[in-house]
Amino acid sequence: MSSPSTELTARMRIQDGVVKYGFIVVTIVLFLYFSATEPSFRTSGAIFSMLKYASVTAILGLGMTFVMAVGGMDLSIGSTAGLAVQMAAMTMVFYNLTAATAVVAVIAAGVLVGLLNAFLVVVCRIPDLLATLGVMFVIQGAKLIPVDGQSVSAGMTLRDGTPAPGKFDPAFLQIDRGSIGPVPFPVILMLVLTVASWFILDRTRWGRMFYAIGANAEASRLAGVRVDLFRGLAYVLCGLFAAVGGLILVSRIGQGDVNAGASSLLEAVAVALVGTSVLGIGKPNAWGTLLGALLVGIVLTGLTMKGFQYYHQDTAKGLVLILALIFSFTISRNKARFISAG
């Protein structure tokens, strides 16, 4: 007859196993289910399309991963991606400039938003949720002022009544539409940024500082860590990743859609939270965020192929987020660490 301590140990092992491999199993099961029930789902074209869709979510999620690693949250990330869309479109359509100029302008805008968030959170000592919420609203309104609330497209009428002189540079559109062999550029970029993020967070001294601050900012400060510098850097990286995600998005839709990036905040938070649950790590991490993006991509692609309407997608994303929270806070014995570092 087994002792109570033996039974407890067995339950703990089962619990740890569920936490460690649960999301991986869920992802594999869903992929196999949709592959078995929808033959078109398992074609190479559908798989690469799913990965292309997941690339923007994954890249924004990686930016959020850096902020969560230092115990913060950036509610402006979706708006920053939308700003990137407008900036790229305006640079080429309004001012008839090159694709390279548009890329530089977008990256600069993302970094500036990150610096603004860092200033408000680190220097002004405003709680991160409030500071980035304010920045989110500022960006949402400011990006519409130069275009009078219109989407930017080639041939549109400007304020003075003349047609816009420029158009989207074909080279710029290759950001989303180009490929190396069968692998689309966005997928390659997603993998490169995932590896880079993993290396920084898990294999460098900087990464250890990020995690130390997220675990206990005051203890890190007393240990000599430049807490404010690393927290500010996390927000700048988040703005940079949001801008890169926006570049892919605008090259995909081929216009400055005023609603672009509207749903990106929920998706970025969801996949970064899923990442804390993968392998029971209990902290934001790059590979977990990538898996979270793939899980969301599988669910949305599968539901679309099964004929579900677009308005079911937010429900599906919300359920994925709730599941991640259950794994992180309810089932796991090692609670996730991404509370505000204050």
C-alpha positions in Angstrom: 0.0 0.0 0.0 1.4 3.4 -1.0 2.1 6.0 1.6 0.5 9.5 1.5 3.9 11.0 0.7 4.3 8.6 -2.3 0.9 9.5 -3.6 1.6 13.2 -3.2 4.9 12.8 -5.1 3.1 11.0 -7.9 0.5 13.7 -8.1 3.2 16.4 -8.2 5.0 14.6 -11.0 1.8 14.4 -13.0 1.1 18.0 -12.3 4.7 19.0 -13.4 4.3 16.9 -16.5 1.1 18.5 -17.5 2.6 22.0 -17.0 5.9 21.1 -18.8 4.4 19.4 -21.9 0.8 20.4 -21.9 1.0 23.3 -24.4 3.3 21.3 -26.7 0.8 18.4 -26.7 -2.1 20.8 -27.3 -0.3 22.3 -30.3 0.5 18.9 -31.8 -3.0 17.6 -31.2 -4.6 20.6 -32.8 -2.3 20.4 -35.8 -3.0 16.7 -36.3 -6.8 17.3 -35.9 -7.0 20.0 -38.5 -4.7 18.1 -40.8 -6.9 15.0 -40.5 -10.2 16.9 -41.0 -9.1 19.5 -43.5 -6.9 18.0 -46.3 -5.9 21.5 -47.5 -4.6 22.3 -44.1 -1.6 19.9 -44.5 -0.4 21.2 -47.8 2.9 23.1 -47.9 1.1 26.2 -49.2 -1.3 26.3 -46.2 1.5 25.6 -43.7 3.7 28.4 -45.1 0.6 30.7 -45.1 0.0 29.9 -41.5 3.6 30.6 -40.6 3.5 33.9 -42.5 0.4 34.9 -40.5 2.1 33.8 -37.2 5.3 35.8 -38.0 3.8 39.2 -37.1 2.3 37.8 -34.0 5.5 36.1 -33.0 7.7 39.2 -33.6 5.4 41.4 -31.6 5.3 38.7 -28.9 9.1 38.7 -28.8 9.1 42.4 -28.1 6.5 41.9 -25.3 8.7 39.1 -24.0 11.6 41.5 -23.3 9.3 43.9 -21.4 7.7 41.1 -19.4 11.1 39.7 -18.6 11.8 43.0 -16.6 8.4 42.8 -15.0 6.6 45.2 -17.2 3.8 45.4 -19.8 3.6 47.5 -23.0 0.0 48.2 -24.0 1.1 50.4 -26.9 2.7 47.6 -28.9 -0.3 47.2 -31.2 -0.6 50.9 -31.8 3.1 51.1 -32.6 2.7 48.4 -35.2 -0.2 50.4 -36.7 2.0 53.6 -36.6 4.6 51.6 -38.6 2.0 50.8 -41.2 1.0 54.5 -41.6 4.6 55.7 -41.6 5.7 53.3 -44.3 2.7 54.1 -46.5 3.1 57.9 -46.0 6.8 57.8 -46.8 6.3 56.1 -50.2 2.8 57.4 -51.2 2.8 61.0 -49.9 6.5 61.8 -50.3 7.4 59.4 -53.2 10.5 58.1 -51.4 12.2 54.8 -51.6 11.6 51.5 -49.9 14.9 51.9 -47.9 13.8 55.3 -46.7 10.4 53.9 -45.6 12.2 51.1 -43.6 14.5 53.6 -41.9 11.5 55.9 -41.0 9.5 53.0 -39.6 12.4 51.6 -37.5 13.1 55.1 -36.2 9.5 55.6 -35.3 9.4 52.3 -33.3 12.6 53.2 -31.4 11.2 56.7 -30.6 8.0 55.1 -29.2 10.1 52.8 -27.1 12.2 55.7 -25.8 9.0 57.6 -24.9 7.7 54.6 -23.0 11.0 54.2 -21.3 11.0 57.9 -20.3 7.5 57.8 -18.8 8.1 54.5 -16.9 11.7 54.9 -15.8 12.3 58.6 -15.5 8.8 59.8 -14.7 8.0 56.8 -12.5 4.6 56.3 -14.0 3.3 52.7 -13.7 3.9 50.9 -16.9 0.2 50.0 -17.6 -0.8 53.6 -17.2 2.1 55.1 -19.2 1.8 52.7 -22.1 -2.0 53.0 -22.1 -1.6 56.8 -22.5 1.0 56.3 -25.3 -1.4 53.9 -27.0 -4.2 56.5 -27.2 -1.8 59.2 -28.3 -0.5 57.0 -31.2 -4.0 55.9 -32.2 -5.0 59.5 -32.6 -1.8 61.0 -33.9 -1.3 58.6 -36.7 -4.7 59.6 -38.2 -4.1 63.4 -38.1 -1.8 63.7 -41.2 -4.1 61.4 -43.3 -7.4 62.9 -42.0 -8.5 59.5 -40.8 -8.1 57.9 -44.2 -6.2 54.8 -45.2 -3.2 55.6 -47.3 -3.1 54.2 -50.8 -1.6 55.0 -54.2 -3.6 57.6 -56.1 -5.5 58.9 -53.1 -6.4 62.6 -53.0 -4.3 64.8 -50.7 -5.6 67.7 -48.6 -4.8 70.2 -51.4 -6.9 68.2 -53.9 -4.0 66.8 -55.9 -3.4 63.0 -56.2 -0.7 61.4 -54.1 2.6 61.4 -56.2 4.0 58.1 -55.0 3.1 54.4 -54.7 4.3 51.4 -52.9 7.8 50.4 -54.0 7.7 46.8 -55.4 11.0 46.1 -53.5 9.2 47.1 -50.3 6.4 44.6 -51.0 8.9 41.8 -51.2 9.3 42.1 -47.4 6.2 39.9 -47.1 5.9 38.4 -50.6 9.5 37.4 -51.2 11.0 34.1 -50.2 14.2 32.1 -50.2 13.3 28.9 -51.9 9.9 27.8 -50.5 10.4 29.7 -47.3 8.8 33.2 -47.2 10.9 36.1 -45.9 8.6 36.8 -42.9 9.1 33.2 -41.7 12.9 33.6 -42.0 12.8 36.9 -40.2 10.6 35.4 -37.4 13.1 32.6 -36.9 16.1 34.9 -36.9 14.6 37.2 -34.4 13.5 34.3 -32.2 17.1 32.9 -32.1 18.5 36.4 -31.5 16.0 36.9 -28.6 16.8 33.5 -27.1 20.5 34.2 -27.3 20.2 37.6 -25.6 17.8 36.4 -22.8 19.4 33.0 -22.1 23.0 33.2 -23.1 24.2 36.7 -22.2 24.8 38.8 -19.1 22.2 41.2 -20.3 19.5 38.5 -20.4 20.4 37.5 -16.8 20.0 41.1 -15.8 16.5 41.3 -17.5 15.3 38.3 -15.6 16.9 39.4 -12.3 15.0 42.7 -12.5 11.8 41.0 -13.3 12.2 38.7 -10.3 13.2 41.5 -7.8 14.0 44.9 -9.1 15.1 46.3 -5.7 17.4 43.4 -4.9 18.9 43.8 -8.4 19.5 47.5 -7.7 21.2 46.7 -4.4 23.4 44.1 -6.2 24.7 46.9 -8.5 22.5 46.2 -11.6 21.6 49.3 -13.6 17.9 48.6 -13.3 16.6 51.8 -15.0 18.9 51.2 -18.0 17.8 47.6 -18.6 14.1 48.5 -18.0 14.4 51.3 -20.5 16.2 49.1 -23.0 13.4 46.5 -22.8 10.8 49.1 -23.9 13.1 50.3 -26.7 13.4 46.7 -28.0 9.7 46.3 -27.7 9.2 49.4 -29.9 11.7 48.1 -32.4 10.1 44.7 -32.7 6.7 46.3 -33.1 8.1 48.4 -35.9 9.5 45.3 -37.6 6.1 43.5 -37.3 4.5 46.6 -38.8 6.8 46.5 -41.8 5.7 43.0 -42.5 2.1 43.9 -42.0 2.1 46.9 -44.4 4.0 45.1 -47.1 1.3 42.4 -46.8 -1.7 44.6 -47.2 -0.1 47.1 -49.6 -1.7 50.2 -48.0 -1.7 52.3 -44.9 -4.8 50.7 -43.3 -6.0 52.9 -40.4 -7.1 49.8 -38.5 -3.9 47.9 -38.9 -2.5 46.6 -35.6 -5.8 46.9 -33.8 -5.8 43.3 -32.6 -2.0 43.0 -32.2 -2.0 43.9 -28.5 -4.1 40.9 -27.5 -2.1 38.6 -29.7 1.3 39.8 -28.4 0.2 39.4 -24.8 -1.4 36.0 -25.4 1.6 34.4 -27.1 4.1 35.9 -24.6 2.0 34.5 -21.7 1.8 31.1 -23.5 5.6 31.2 -23.6 5.7 31.3 -19.8 3.8 28.0 -19.7 5.9 26.1 -22.2 8.1 23.5 -20.6 7.1 24.8 -17.2 9.7 27.5 -17.4 7.5 30.0 -15.5 9.1 33.1 -17.1 8.9 34.9 -20.5 11.1 33.2 -23.1 11.6 33.4 -26.8 11.0 29.8 -27.8 7.8 29.6 -25.7 6.6 32.8 -27.4 7.2 31.3 -30.8 5.2 28.2 -29.9 2.4 30.5 -28.6 2.3 32.2 -32.0 2.3 28.9 -33.8 -0.6 27.7 -31.6 -2.6 30.8 -32.3 -1.8 30.5 -36.1 -2.9 26.9 -36.1 -6.2 27.6 -34.3 -7.1 30.6 -36.5 -6.1 28.9 -39.8 -8.0 25.8 -38.9 -11.1 27.6 -37.9 -11.0 29.7 -41.1 -10.7 26.5 -43.2 -13.7 25.0 -41.3 -15.8 28.0 -42.3 -15.9 29.9 -39.0 -16.5 33.6 -39.4 -13.8 36.2 -38.6 -15.6 37.2 -35.4 -15.0 33.8 -33.9 -11.2 34.5 -33.9 -11.1 36.9 -30.9 -13.0 34.2 -28.9 -10.4 31.6 -29.9 -7.5 34.0 -29.0 -9.2 34.7 -25.7 -9.5 31.0 -24.9 -5.9 30.4 -25.7 -4.9 33.3 -23.3 -7.2 31.9 -20.5 -5.6 28.5 -21.0 -2.1 30.0 -20.7 -3.1 31.7 -17.5 -4.5 28.5 -16.1 -1.2 26.7 -16.8 0.9 29.6 -15.4 -1.1 30.4 -12.3 -3.4 27.5 -11.4 -1.7 24.3 -12.4 2.0 25.3 -12.2 3.8 25.0 -8.8 6.3 27.5 -10.1 4.2 30.6 -10.6 5.0 32.8 -13.6 7.0 35.9 -13.1 5.8 38.9 -15.0 4.3 41.2 -12.4 5.0 44.9 -12.6 8.5 45.8 -11.4 7.2 49.1 -10.3 
